[in-house]
Amino acid sequence: MKDGKCSKKFPKEFVSSTQVNNDGYPLYQHRNNGRIVQKGSHLINNRWVVAYNKYLCKVLNCHINVEICSSIQSVKYMYKYVYTGHDRIQDRISLKDAPRDGAIAGATQDLSSCDEAQQYLDARYISTLESFWWICEFSMQKVYATMYALQVHDENMQSMVYAEGKPISEIMDRSARTPLTEWMRYNREHLEDDVAKRTLYCDFPSYYT
């Protein structure tokens, strides 16, 4: 409980069938069957039932909360350490003693003073293992060439991807143009382009956008 409310957002809303909300989390089925159970001073209905799997509960003889998460946040959580960047440290170099013979006058530094800008200097830390890896010129990562899928289809037989509820006219206008149709249209309208004449369909995206 946080601030008098359930952190898991119970009780849930009544839903006749399972749906997926905008956050990628499903709204599981909670039918309003009219059943009410009293536990202490609380009246509990179907909105308080936690999602579960009957088969797993029976096989493992325990309660397992089963939910599906398909949002981009789940991917970021699983791979968050990959995107944190390099290891970092906060350090400061200062002179401890007064200048010795031959030192520049005025090079002493008051250790009691605190330079906040220097204190929060963003510095990268390279460990001995990583240094050895760089010195031996071992590969640190792999980079692959960009892959671009080019459609090959008959006339007016291209694939269409659209959101539910969109007007059919908008879907047809947006899906009428494909890489194949644009390649043919460009060659038809630019007969003077010598580069296009020598460019195959598979090489067209390398020269034209």
C-alpha positions as CSV (number, residue, x, y, z in Angstrom):
1,M,0.0,0.0,0.0
2,K,1.3,3.5,-0.9
3,D,-0.5,6.6,0.2
4,G,-3.6,4.4,1.1
5,K,-3.7,2.8,-2.4
6,C,-2.5,-0.5,-3.8
7,S,0.7,-0.1,-5.7
8,K,-0.4,-2.9,-8.1
9,K,-3.5,-0.9,-9.0
10,F,-6.1,-3.2,-7.4
11,P,-9.0,-3.3,-7.6
12,K,-8.9,-3.6,-11.4
13,E,-11.7,-2.4,-13.6
14,F,-14.4,-4.7,-14.9
15,V,-13.4,-6.0,-18.3
16,S,-15.5,-8.5,-20.3
17,S,-12.5,-9.7,-22.3
18,T,-8.7,-9.3,-22.1
19,Q,-7.4,-6.2,-23.8
20,V,-4.0,-4.5,-24.2
21,N,-3.7,-0.9,-23.1
22,N,-1.4,1.8,-24.5
23,D,1.5,1.0,-22.1
24,G,1.8,-2.6,-23.4
25,Y,0.3,-4.1,-20.3
26,P,-2.8,-6.3,-20.7
27,L,-6.1,-5.5,-19.0
28,Y,-7.1,-9.0,-18.0
29,Q,-10.6,-10.3,-18.0
30,H,-12.5,-9.3,-14.8
31,R,-16.2,-10.1,-15.4
32,N,-18.9,-8.5,-13.3
33,N,-20.5,-11.8,-12.2
34,G,-22.1,-10.3,-9.2
35,R,-20.3,-12.5,-6.7
36,I,-19.2,-10.7,-3.5
37,V,-17.1,-12.1,-0.6
38,Q,-16.7,-10.4,2.7
39,K,-13.2,-10.6,4.3
40,G,-13.0,-8.7,7.5
41,S,-14.6,-5.4,7.0
42,H,-13.9,-5.4,3.2
43,L,-16.3,-6.5,0.5
44,I,-14.3,-8.2,-2.3
45,N,-15.6,-8.9,-5.8
46,N,-14.0,-10.2,-9.1
47,R,-12.0,-7.0,-9.5
48,W,-9.6,-8.2,-6.7
49,V,-8.7,-11.5,-8.3
50,V,-5.0,-11.7,-9.2
51,A,-4.1,-13.1,-12.7
52,Y,-3.1,-16.7,-12.3
53,N,-2.5,-19.9,-14.4
54,K,-4.6,-22.9,-13.2
55,Y,-2.2,-25.5,-14.7
56,L,0.9,-24.0,-13.0
57,C,-0.9,-23.7,-9.7
58,K,-1.9,-27.4,-9.8
59,V,1.5,-28.7,-11.0
60,L,3.7,-26.7,-8.7
61,N,1.2,-26.6,-5.8
62,C,1.7,-22.8,-5.2
63,H,0.2,-19.6,-6.4
64,I,2.0,-17.9,-9.4
65,N,1.2,-14.4,-10.6
66,V,1.3,-14.6,-14.4
67,E,1.1,-11.5,-16.5
68,I,2.4,-10.6,-19.9
69,C,4.4,-7.5,-20.5
70,S,5.1,-6.4,-24.1
71,S,6.0,-2.7,-23.8
72,I,9.3,-1.2,-24.9
73,Q,10.0,-0.4,-21.2
74,S,10.4,-4.2,-20.5
75,V,13.1,-4.4,-23.2
76,K,14.9,-1.4,-21.7
77,Y,14.8,-3.0,-18.2
78,M,16.2,-6.3,-19.4
79,Y,19.1,-4.6,-21.3
80,K,19.5,-1.5,-19.3
81,Y,23.2,-2.3,-18.4
82,V,24.0,-2.5,-22.1
83,Y,23.0,1.1,-22.6
84,T,24.6,2.7,-19.4
85,G,27.8,3.5,-21.2
86,H,31.4,3.2,-20.0
87,D,32.4,2.9,-16.4
88,R,32.9,6.3,-14.8
89,I,34.6,7.7,-11.7
90,Q,34.8,11.0,-9.9
91,D,38.3,12.1,-8.9
92,R,40.4,15.2,-8.2
93,I,44.1,15.8,-8.4
94,S,45.5,18.3,-5.9
95,L,48.9,19.3,-4.4
96,K,49.2,18.1,-0.8
97,D,52.4,19.9,0.3
98,A,53.9,23.3,-0.4
99,P,56.0,23.7,-3.5
100,R,59.5,22.3,-3.3
101,D,62.6,23.8,-4.9
102,G,62.1,24.4,-8.5
103,A,58.3,24.3,-8.3
104,I,56.3,27.2,-9.7
105,A,55.4,29.7,-7.1
106,G,51.7,29.8,-6.2
107,A,51.1,26.2,-7.2
108,T,49.8,25.3,-3.8
109,Q,46.1,24.6,-3.5
110,D,43.8,25.0,-0.5
111,L,42.4,21.5,0.1
112,S,39.5,23.0,2.1
113,S,38.1,24.7,-1.1
114,C,35.8,22.7,-3.2
115,D,35.5,23.3,-6.9
116,E,32.1,21.8,-7.7
117,A,32.5,22.0,-11.4
118,Q,35.8,20.0,-11.2
119,Q,34.3,17.6,-8.7
120,Y,31.6,16.5,-11.1
121,L,33.9,16.3,-14.1
122,D,32.6,13.5,-16.3
123,A,35.6,11.1,-16.7
124,R,35.8,7.6,-18.2
125,Y,37.4,4.8,-16.2
126,I,39.3,2.1,-18.1
127,S,40.2,-0.9,-16.0
128,T,43.4,-3.0,-16.5
129,L,41.4,-5.7,-18.3
130,E,39.8,-3.3,-20.7
131,S,43.2,-1.6,-21.3
132,F,44.8,-5.0,-22.1
133,W,41.9,-5.7,-24.5
134,W,42.5,-2.4,-26.3
135,I,46.3,-2.8,-26.5
136,C,45.9,-6.3,-28.1
137,E,43.4,-4.8,-30.5
138,F,40.7,-7.3,-29.8
139,S,37.3,-6.6,-31.2
140,M,35.1,-4.6,-28.8
141,Q,31.9,-4.8,-30.8
142,K,30.5,-5.9,-34.1
143,V,28.9,-3.6,-36.7
144,Y,26.8,-5.1,-39.5
145,A,25.8,-3.5,-42.8
146,T,22.3,-2.0,-42.9
147,M,19.8,-4.3,-44.4
148,Y,16.9,-2.8,-46.3
149,A,14.0,-5.1,-47.4
150,L,12.9,-4.3,-51.0
151,Q,9.4,-5.5,-51.9
152,V,8.8,-7.5,-55.1
153,H,5.1,-7.7,-56.0
154,D,2.7,-7.7,-58.9
155,E,0.7,-4.6,-59.7
156,N,-1.6,-3.5,-56.9
157,M,-0.5,-6.6,-54.9
158,Q,1.8,-5.0,-52.4
159,S,1.6,-5.6,-48.6
160,M,-0.2,-3.1,-46.5
161,V,0.3,-2.4,-42.8
162,Y,-2.3,-0.1,-41.2
163,A,-3.8,0.7,-37.8
164,E,-7.3,-0.4,-36.9
165,G,-9.9,2.3,-37.5
166,K,-8.0,4.3,-40.2
167,P,-10.1,5.4,-43.2
168,I,-9.7,3.1,-46.2
169,S,-8.9,6.0,-48.5
170,E,-5.9,7.0,-46.3
171,I,-4.7,3.4,-46.2
172,M,-4.9,3.1,-50.0
173,D,-3.0,6.4,-50.6
174,R,-0.2,5.5,-48.2
175,S,0.2,1.9,-49.4
176,A,0.1,2.7,-53.1
177,R,3.7,3.8,-53.1
178,T,6.4,1.1,-52.5
179,P,10.1,1.0,-53.3
180,L,9.3,-1.0,-56.4
181,T,6.7,1.4,-57.7
182,E,8.9,4.4,-56.9
183,W,11.9,2.8,-58.7
184,M,9.8,2.4,-61.8
185,R,8.2,5.9,-61.5
186,Y,11.6,7.5,-61.2
187,N,13.0,5.8,-64.3
188,R,9.9,6.7,-66.2
189,E,10.1,10.4,-65.3
190,H,13.9,10.8,-65.4
191,L,14.9,9.4,-68.8
192,E,17.9,11.7,-68.9
193,D,19.4,10.3,-65.7
194,D,22.3,8.2,-66.8
195,V,23.0,6.9,-63.3
196,A,19.5,5.6,-62.9
197,K,19.8,3.8,-66.2
198,R,22.8,1.8,-64.9
199,T,21.3,1.2,-61.4
200,L,19.5,-2.0,-60.7
201,Y,16.5,-2.2,-58.3
202,C,18.6,-3.8,-55.6
203,D,21.1,-0.9,-55.7
204,F,18.6,1.9,-56.1
205,P,18.4,2.8,-52.3
206,S,22.2,3.3,-52.3
207,Y,21.9,6.3,-54.6
208,Y,18.4,7.6,-54.2
209,T,16.1,8.2,-51.2
